[in-house]
Amino acid sequence: MAMLMMTWTWTCNAKLLLMTLVFAAALSATVTTSRAQSPPLQYNFYGASCPQAEATVRNVTEGIIANDRTMGAAFMRLFFHDCFVRGCDASILLDPTSSNTQVEKKAIALRGYAAVNTIKAAVEAVCPGVVSCADILAFAARDTAVVSGGFAGFGMPSGRRDGVVSSFIEVLQNIPSPTFKLPDLVSNFAKKGLDVDDLVTLSAAHSFGQAHCSFVNGRLYPTVDPTMNATYAAGLKTVCPPPGSGGGDPVISNNRVTDPNALSNQFYSNLMTGQVLFVSDQQLMNTTYTAAKVANNSADSAAWMTQFQTALLKMGSIQVLTGTAGQVRKYCNVVNSS
């Protein structure tokens, strides 16, 4: 899903580098969904070592979203972007250092880093050095589905460890672009062990959150994309100025039809009526199979929620570090000192 992520605010440098890395990305090696010979993730992994872990994450996450409802989408997008680059290892959280100035977070502007640090501090207060930042991201995404999406509580397998590497270029090689066509999206997801059903299901994360006008302007100017609803396009044009006009790059809601802070199957209704922002989203209507999935998800909220839960857990297993691999960071934005 040019996804979950979804806010797709890449930096200018990232956009330029992407143009030169398209072929390299297409040729990059397929990524497996777990590290070889690593112990599997487990439900209730912290049951003995930190029984308060998940409740602590949930309580802080709920409070953060209650204070600012836009943070639900921020948590979900952090999890997606983390898992799609080097696997779910919290590498997206690492700050630049003197030895590595080009980390993942420099390639794509996301929100929620300070909020994750707040959650981590609360967990460290009850169980120092036990719970990984990678698992905190996973728990916060699960809790977001409950708080912002009305999902029933569900288990999130854990036991992930934190990586020690973060690479700017790997973001450009692995994160699907909002201008991707459907075959590119399917290929991108397949490299992560996700199929076309997961693609359609997880795309609904664009039912909430925000994006910059620069990622939709290509569908508005110089002429409106014929697959976009004309009234919807006219509304976007009142907010998004033409490129080069000096009007800046305003922020807009992914969902301009209903509640922009609710994770829901509304995305599919918007898609069927041409009221989505990204080329990559509209592409889901381009085959009989994906269009039928869209229609089914639009009509059956309960079925979509079950599928989204399953796909989220599947995404959360991408190339994880477990056992003695990686580390458990004390602070999510820096690796532990030797």
Secondary structure, DSSP 8 states (H G I E B T S, - for coil): ---S----EE-HHHHHHHHHHHHHHHHS----SB-TT----BTTTTTTT-TTHHHHHHHHHHHHHHH-TTHHHHHHHHHHHHHHHHSSSSGGG----SS----GGGTEE-S-HHHHHHHHHHHHHHSTTTS-HHHHHHHHHHHHHHHHH--------B---B-S---HHHHHHHS--TT--HHHHHHHHHTTT--HHHHHHHGGGGGS-EEEGGGTGGGTSSS--TTS-HHHHHHHHTTS--TTSS----EEES--SS-TT--STHHHHHHHTT--S-HHHHGGGSSHHHHHHHHHHHH-HHHHHHHHHHHHHHHTTTTB--TTSSB--SSTTS----
